[in-house]
Amino acid sequence: MENILVVHKLNKAIGKDKILRNVSFSVPKGKICAFIGPNGAGKTTTIKSIMGLFRYNSGEITVNGLNTKKIASHKFIGYVPEKENFPKVKARSFIRMMASLSGMKRRDIKTEIKYYERVFDIKNRLHINLNSMSSGQKKKVMIIQSLIHDPELIIMDEPTENLDPDTRDTFYKLMNKLKKCGKSIFISTHNLDEIQNYADYIVVLIHGQVKIEFNHQRGVDLHRVYNKYKDKVRI
């Protein structure tokens, strides 16, 4: 099976505190991969290392065979961070700006914004300042900007947090649609009940170490898998 993302022996420490310990895993192409583990396991640190937002001590990360330290690798990625840090601009302007930075043409940006504002039912809110939006609306904007340039790999850190049930359903239906189009999706989440209905591949990170990665079959209880490795740490 061909992999779009490969993390190999990733180590990250802050002083004497080892955050990541020889973290190695792969994300298969055309699959939804769930990245699960307790608070403080190092999931966000791993994702920020992939995105080049954190420096790491040793290891290698590749996307489509390109080391992520090379700027060219980032054209394949769409990214939703755990926490938003917006400039003081209107939502539609922000999406346009992010799309332009990805090299999209103006007419394509306009078309894609119209599509996603219908999908997420947010057309009447894109004219307001981002910082005036609700947390759920902000999350919708972050998801849209991650998808608008049609990336091959979509990396999302708690993407459904603050979304209402209907929007969560819309989100996962969209992820399945993108998967069928050959996209690869890497989702960090604490919601095991939700993700086990959609994930094809699972990576479990505990205390900065990958405990197991495996192909996931529908009907397998992720709680049982997780509890086997969590060492009494609550998720």
N, C-alpha and C positions, 0 to 999 in steps of 0.2 A: 504494500500500500504506500502510495506516494505521500510525503508530508509537505505541508506548506510552511509550518513553523517548527523549528528544532531548537530546543534549549539544551545545552550540553555543559554539565559540570559547573553550573553558575554558583558563584560564592559572593556573598555580600556581608560585610561586617561594619559596624559603627563602633569604633574603639575596640573593646574586648567582647562586645556583644555580637555574636554571629547570627545574622538575620536569615541568610540562605546558606545551605550546606550541600554543595555538590548537587544542585537541583538539575535534573535531566528529565526531559519529556518531549514528546512530539505531538503535533496536531495534524491529523490526516486531512488531505484535501477533500473538499466537498462534504464535510461533516460538521455537526454541532458538537463542540467539545465543552464539557462543564469542568470548571476549575473550582474545587470545593475544599474547605478546611475551616478550622476555627478562627475567631478573631486573633490577630497577631501571628498567624501562621506564616505570613510572608507573601500572600497572594498579590496584594497591591504593589509591594516592592518588586516582585517578579514582573508584573505587568509594566510598571514604570521603567524597569531595566530593559524590557523588550522595546519599549517606545523611545529609549534613549534619554529619558528624563532623570534617571538615576545612574550614577557610575557604579560599576561593580568591580570587585577585586580580581576575579578571574572567571574564566569560562568563555563560552561562545554562543551567540544567538544568531540564527539565520532565518530569513524569510525568502521563500522561493530560491534558496541556495545562496542568497546574498547576505553577508554579514550586516547586522542592523546598525553597525557603526558607520556604514556607508549610506549616505543620504538617499541614494537610488532605491534602497530597499523600502523606504517609507511610502513610496507611491502606491504600493500594493495594499496599504493598511488603512482601515477606518477605525477610529478610536473613540470610545466613550469612557471618560474618567469616572472614578467613584464620586468625586466632588467637583462641581463646576466653579470656574473662576472667570466670570464674564467681564468684558469691557463694558463701558457705558454706551451701548448702542442698541438699536432696535433689533428684534429677533430676526427679521427678514434680512437686514443688513449684515448681521453676523453670519448667517448661513451663506449669503452671497460671497462674503469675504473669504470664508473657509473653502468654498467651492472654487473660487478664483485662484487661491493659493495651490489648489490641486491641479490647476491647469485647464479647468473647464471653460468652454466658450459661453458667452453671455446668454445666447438663445437656449443652450442646453440647461443652464442653471435655472432659467425661468420655467422651462418645462418640468424639470425635476422637482422644483419647489411646489409647483401646482399639484403634482402627483402626491408628494408626501404630506402636504397640508390637508389633502383629502383623506389620505390613509389614517392620519392621526387626529383628524377633526380639530385642526388648530388654525384654520385660515383667518378667523376673526381675531386672533391674538398675536399674529406675527408683526403687527404694526406698532406694538408697544415696546418699551424699554425692557431688556432682558431682566434687569434687576427688580422690575415690578411684577414679574411673573410668579405664579405659584411654583412650588417645588416640582410638581408633576409636569407642568408646562415647560419648565426649564429642562427637565429630563427628555421630553419629547424633542425639543430643539437640539439637544446634544445627540440624540439618536439620529435625527434627520441629517445633521452635518456630518455624521460618521458614514452615512450611506450614500449621500448625494453624488459623490464622484465615482460610484460603482467599484469599490475596492474588492480585491480578491480575498483578503483576510479582514474580518471584522473582529476587533478586540474590545470587549465590553466589561467594565468593572461595576457590578451590581446595577445593570441597566433597567431592571423593573422596579427598583426601589422608588417609592413615592408615586407609582403609577396606580390608577384605579383598576379594578378587576377587568373591566371592558377593554381598557388600553393594554393591559397585560396579555389578554387573549389576542388582540390585534397584533401586538408585538411578536408573539411566538408564531402566529400564522404567517407573518411576514418573514420571520427567520426560516421557516420551513420552505417558503417560496424561494427565498434566496439560495437555500441549500440545493434545491432542485435545479437551480440555474448554475450550479457549480461553485457557489461561494463557500468559504470556510469561516466558521464562527466560533470564537473562543470566549466563553462567558464565565466570569467569576461570580459566584452567587452563594448565598446562605440558604436559599429556598429550595430544599431538596425535593419537597413534594411537587413543586412546580417543574423543576428542571428535569426530573426523572422521566417525565412524559415526552420530552423532546430531545434529550441528549443521545448522541450516538457513541460518544467516547467520554471517559471520565479520567480526570487526574486528581488525586487526593494529596494535598500538601498539609503536613502536620509538623509544627515546630521547625519550619524552614527546610524540611526534607520531603521529597516525594515518596510516599509510602506505597502507592500502587497506581498504575494507569492501565485501563482496560477498555475493550469494546463493550458498550452497554446495550443490553437487550431490554425491550419494554417488558414490564412486569417484575423486573429485579428491583427489590427494595433498597434504595440508596442509603436509607437510614441504617440498615443492617450492615452494609459495607462500611459506612462511615464509622459506626460505633465500634467496629472491629479494630480500627486504627487510631481512634481519637485519644486514647490514653486518658480517659475521663475528663477531657477538656470539652466544655460545652460549646456548641456552635452558636 
